[in-house]
């Protein structure tokens, strides 16, 4: 079995492309079930956030093209619309990548902790519907452990900067004193909660939370002494909002150009700052064409984010060493797991041969055969059957120049090399030498 990660992220594609191939929360379960039914896929999970969408699979000889075709068909888009923005990582490169994602090293905001929670949710969903197995379960659990080490043993998590923090920082460049401004927050998830906290820390006291579920909006608004409204009340709230920050899971825009244009006229052209953190976007791109509207998407927060990245380069280097070590440990475990599976299959085959010979001997005994003669015959037959295929394969390997096979054989069975042993000096196998199978595995070369 092989491990593969296929994805698209802020590193490879702009938000307008990422939103076309993201998986909204409401469809992730059905998408994952569909993905797991693809031929050759043994295990599967998927992660979809504002900055990335990634598919994780354990497979037997799966073509990447098949996986891309499934993704395009599910999203009802042409493969050409996003193929050039995809990245594909295999085996150890895939393991290292998942650990970097969990640790916040692959995030737009270096070291941000939110993606760890999102990855845990992705794992929880896959485990709930039964699409994870021994490999992905071990990978996610090990990645969470490595992320914890990165968080505790390096300074990557000190003074954490998030997309929410970056959005509020940009607002401070537009308004000289945030305490004088009213904020309208659309959505009631973790990101909006962080936005509300940063706004409050910067002096904003008038916060309105709009959400599809009024109960959730009220719970969040109460935490910041704000007000809660439904999405249908947004048009009446817009004219009084100086800061609008949106992050929902809606597949369609929440705010259109017409509604914002009407609000700007009622504001008598006082500037309004809008940040759309959602993927797919909550605010129509055409809103950015309006005068007096400072409209940004999650991709426009680069200046604040780059400053954060520069300040954390040392901690990031330390974290990379921990991840490299963690990836090596996991691959060791994975190889050991693969050896166990191989040994189980080998033992099963040997036991089948044994049982067949035992049944044959029992029938012969019942027919009156001599026990000693029968015992010697059964032992001889078992030996020949156990050694036939291994002998053929080892001879073939050495004839092809793969003389290391005999070294593995000696190491596996503790066979000592005698001074007159021709096979030791030549790397060959004697015609009369007993040969047992070696537990040989070929490891796929990772490629990105």
Secondary structure, 3 states (H helix, E strand, C coil): CEEEEEEEECCCCCHHHHHHHCCCHHHHHHHHHHHHCCCCEEEEEEEECCCEEEEEEEECCCCHHHHHHHHHHHHCCCHHHCHHHCEEEEHHHHHHHHHHHHHCCCCCCCCCCHHHHHHHHHHHHHHHHCCCCHHHHHHHHHHHHHHHHHHHHCHHHCCCCCHHHHHHHHHHHHCCCHHHCEEEEECCCHHHHHHHHHHHHCCCCEEEEEECCHHHHHHHHHHCCCEEEEHHHHHHHHCCCCEEEECCCCCCCCECHHHHHHHHHHCCCCCEEEEECCCCCCECHHHHHCCCEEEEEHHHCHHHHHHHHHHCHHHHHHHHHHHHHHHHHHHHHHHHHHHHHHHHHHHHHHHHHHHHHHHHHHHHHHCCCCHHHHHHHHHHHHHHHHHHHHHHHHHHHHHCCCCHHHHHHHHHHCCCCCCCCHHHHHCCCCCCCCCCCCCCCCCCCCCC
